[in-house]
Amino acid sequence: MLNQTKYFLGAIASIPFLPIMYFQGKKIKRTIPQLPEAIGTEGYEGQSSKQINLLTLGESTIAGVGVDQHKNGFTGALAKALSQHSQFQINWKVFAKSGYTASQVAQELIPKIKNFQPDIIVIGLGANDAFNLHSPKKWKSGMNAVLTGLNNKFPNAKIICNNMPPIKEFPAFTPLMKKVIGNLVELLGAELNQIVKNYNNVFYINEKLTFENWIDKFGFQLTRKDFFSDGVHPSKLTYETWAKEVANFILKNKKLELFMEK
């Protein structure tokens, strides 16, 4: 309720700026390249009789926009990191579509998942709901549909909701867009933090992504632009770094116990 109230107040304050944002958004669409989704939506990392099935689900970041193949994107990098730091073979599949919101993923992607029983599901959503100025209430409805749909279909799978996208860091966005849409995605993140509490097997990585932290942590001699392929979507470096952070969360979370049960 608090997030919805903040959204309502923010929406009122943003009304005078919406026409400006509209034209700024149109200009950005004209100037940034239209990158395709990555190819190769399934694969594996490592070789072992002990195996984990990984499913990734979501929008453009999970669809691998910014790299040529999924093995070079988030999913491939996550599978590689999990395999390297365990004694397991990671079999992975991707179900994602650039531009999709949470409700679209629930309605159109989850029904297509067949002939694969995931042990762990990693979800990447939030950017398109924020771009479409969806309220926390609408986002909650969409995410509940996603999580309920996955729970019903894969009751034994552990579900990880990725960090919310760092919209305030997007080089292609204007300061106005970073403020309005960036503030909204943070509200959606706060809402998601409450949503996951209603599920026993769902976890949310509630950590704000900042590239300054990555530069300090990993010693990169880079600028923010190096983390993007087109000013909006991640570069190969970002996918790899982000995936390593998510793998670390999975491997160290004792509640998941994925790599101890088998």
C-alpha positions in Angstrom: 0.0 0.0 0.0 2.9 2.4 0.8 4.5 1.7 -2.5 1.3 2.3 -4.3 0.8 5.6 -2.5 4.4 6.7 -3.4 3.7 5.7 -7.0 0.5 7.8 -7.0 2.3 10.9 -5.6 5.2 10.4 -8.0 2.8 10.1 -11.0 1.1 13.4 -10.1 4.5 15.1 -9.8 5.6 13.6 -13.2 2.5 14.7 -15.2 4.1 18.0 -16.5 7.1 16.1 -17.7 5.4 13.2 -19.5 5.3 15.0 -22.9 9.0 15.8 -22.6 9.8 12.2 -21.7 7.7 10.9 -24.6 9.8 12.9 -27.1 13.0 12.0 -25.4 12.0 8.3 -25.5 11.2 8.5 -29.3 14.6 10.1 -29.9 16.4 7.4 -28.0 14.6 4.7 -30.0 15.8 6.4 -33.2 19.4 6.7 -32.1 20.3 3.4 -30.3 20.8 0.3 -32.5 18.1 -2.4 -32.5 20.0 -5.3 -31.2 18.7 -8.9 -31.7 18.2 -11.5 -29.0 20.9 -14.0 -28.5 20.7 -17.4 -30.2 21.3 -20.9 -28.7 18.7 -21.1 -26.0 20.0 -24.3 -24.3 23.2 -25.9 -23.4 25.3 -27.2 -20.4 28.4 -26.4 -18.4 30.7 -29.0 -16.8 30.6 -32.8 -16.9 29.3 -34.8 -14.0 26.8 -37.4 -13.0 25.5 -34.9 -10.5 23.4 -32.4 -12.4 21.3 -29.3 -11.8 18.7 -28.1 -14.3 18.7 -24.3 -14.6 15.9 -22.3 -16.3 16.1 -18.6 -16.9 13.0 -16.5 -17.6 12.3 -12.9 -18.4 12.9 -9.9 -20.6 15.7 -8.6 -22.8 18.5 -9.2 -20.3 17.6 -12.8 -20.0 17.0 -12.9 -23.8 20.7 -12.0 -24.2 20.2 -8.7 -26.0 23.7 -7.3 -26.4 25.6 -10.5 -27.1 25.5 -13.0 -30.0 24.9 -16.3 -28.2 23.3 -17.2 -24.8 26.5 -19.0 -23.8 28.1 -15.5 -23.8 25.2 -13.9 -22.0 23.7 -14.0 -18.5 22.5 -17.6 -18.6 25.7 -19.1 -20.0 27.8 -17.1 -17.6 25.6 -18.1 -14.7 25.8 -21.8 -15.6 29.6 -21.6 -16.0 30.0 -19.9 -12.6 27.8 -22.4 -10.8 29.6 -25.3 -12.5 33.1 -24.0 -11.7 32.3 -23.5 -8.0 30.6 -26.8 -7.5 30.9 -30.4 -8.7 27.8 -30.3 -10.7 26.9 -30.3 -14.4 24.5 -27.4 -15.1 22.0 -28.0 -17.9 20.3 -24.7 -18.9 17.5 -23.4 -21.0 16.3 -19.9 -21.7 12.7 -18.7 -22.1 12.7 -14.9 -22.6 11.5 -12.2 -24.9 12.7 -8.7 -25.3 10.1 -6.1 -24.4 8.0 -8.4 -22.2 6.4 -7.4 -18.9 5.7 -9.7 -16.0 2.1 -10.3 -17.1 3.2 -11.2 -20.6 5.8 -13.6 -19.3 3.1 -15.3 -17.2 0.6 -15.5 -20.0 2.8 -16.3 -23.0 6.1 -17.8 -21.9 5.4 -20.1 -18.9 2.9 -22.2 -20.9 5.6 -22.8 -23.5 8.0 -24.4 -21.0 7.8 -28.2 -21.8 10.1 -31.2 -21.5 12.3 -29.6 -18.9 12.2 -30.0 -15.1 14.2 -27.1 -13.5 15.8 -27.4 -10.1 16.3 -23.7 -10.1 14.6 -20.8 -11.9 16.2 -17.4 -12.3 13.8 -14.5 -13.2 14.9 -11.2 -14.7 12.0 -8.7 -15.0 11.2 -5.1 -14.1 12.6 -2.9 -16.8 9.6 -3.1 -19.2 7.1 -2.7 -16.4 8.9 0.5 -15.4 9.2 1.7 -19.0 5.5 1.3 -19.3 5.0 3.2 -16.0 3.1 0.3 -14.4 2.0 0.8 -10.9 3.3 -1.4 -8.0 -0.2 -2.8 -7.9 -0.1 -3.9 -11.6 3.5 -5.2 -11.1 2.4 -7.2 -8.1 -0.4 -8.8 -10.1 2.0 -9.7 -12.9 4.7 -11.1 -10.6 2.2 -13.1 -8.6 1.0 -14.6 -11.9 4.6 -15.5 -12.8 5.4 -17.0 -9.4 2.1 -18.8 -9.0 2.4 -20.2 -12.5 5.9 -21.5 -11.9 5.0 -22.9 -8.5 2.1 -24.8 -10.0 4.1 -26.1 -12.9 7.4 -26.8 -11.0 6.5 -27.2 -7.3 10.0 -28.4 -6.3 12.0 -25.7 -8.1 13.7 -22.9 -6.2 13.0 -19.5 -7.7 15.4 -16.6 -7.7 14.3 -13.1 -8.7 17.2 -11.1 -10.0 18.2 -7.6 -8.9 16.1 -4.9 -10.4 17.7 -3.3 -13.5 19.9 -0.2 -12.7 17.9 2.2 -14.9 19.5 5.3 -13.2 22.8 4.1 -14.7 21.7 3.8 -18.3 24.0 6.1 -20.4 21.4 6.5 -23.2 18.7 7.9 -20.8 18.3 11.6 -20.1 18.5 12.8 -16.5 14.7 13.2 -16.4 14.1 9.6 -17.6 16.7 8.3 -15.1 14.9 10.1 -12.3 11.3 9.2 -13.1 11.7 5.7 -14.4 14.6 4.9 -12.1 12.6 5.9 -9.0 9.7 3.8 -10.3 11.8 0.7 -10.8 13.1 1.1 -7.2 9.4 1.2 -6.0 8.8 -2.0 -8.0 11.8 -3.6 -6.3 10.4 -2.6 -2.9 7.1 -4.2 -3.8 8.9 -7.4 -5.0 10.6 -7.6 -1.7 7.2 -7.9 -0.1 5.8 -10.2 -2.7 8.4 -13.0 -2.3 7.6 -13.2 1.4 4.3 -15.0 0.5 6.2 -17.9 -1.1 8.3 -20.5 0.6 10.7 -21.3 -2.3 11.2 -17.8 -3.8 14.1 -15.5 -3.1 14.8 -12.0 -4.2 18.3 -10.5 -4.6 17.5 -7.2 -3.0 20.7 -5.5 -3.7 21.0 -2.3 -5.8 23.2 -2.7 -8.8 25.8 0.1 -9.2 28.7 -0.1 -11.6 30.8 2.1 -9.3 30.6 -0.7 -6.8 31.7 -3.3 -9.4 34.6 -1.1 -10.4 35.8 -0.8 -6.8 35.1 -4.5 -6.1 36.7 -6.0 -9.1 39.3 -3.4 -10.0 38.0 -2.7 -13.4 39.7 0.2 -15.3 36.5 1.1 -17.0 33.8 3.7 -17.3 30.0 3.1 -17.0 29.6 3.0 -20.8 31.8 -0.1 -20.9 29.1 -2.0 -19.1 26.5 -1.4 -21.9 26.3 -2.7 -25.4 24.0 0.2 -26.7 23.5 2.5 -23.7 20.6 0.4 -22.4 21.4 -3.3 -22.6 24.3 -5.0 -20.9 27.6 -5.8 -22.5 29.3 -9.2 -22.3 31.3 -7.9 -19.3 28.2 -6.9 -17.5 26.5 -10.3 -18.1 29.5 -12.1 -16.8 30.0 -9.9 -13.7 26.3 -9.9 -12.9 26.1 -13.7 -13.4 29.0 -14.3 -11.0 27.3 -12.2 -8.3 24.0 -14.2 -8.8 26.0 -17.5 -8.7 27.6 -16.4 -5.4 24.1 -15.6 -4.0 22.9 -19.1 -5.0 25.9 -21.0 -3.7 26.1 -19.2 -0.4 22.4 -19.2 0.4 21.9 -22.0 2.9 18.1 -22.0 2.4 18.5 -23.1 -1.2 20.6 -26.1 -0.4 20.6 -27.0 -4.1 24.1 -28.3 -4.3 23.8 -30.4 -1.1 20.5 -32.2 -1.7 21.6 -34.3 -4.7 
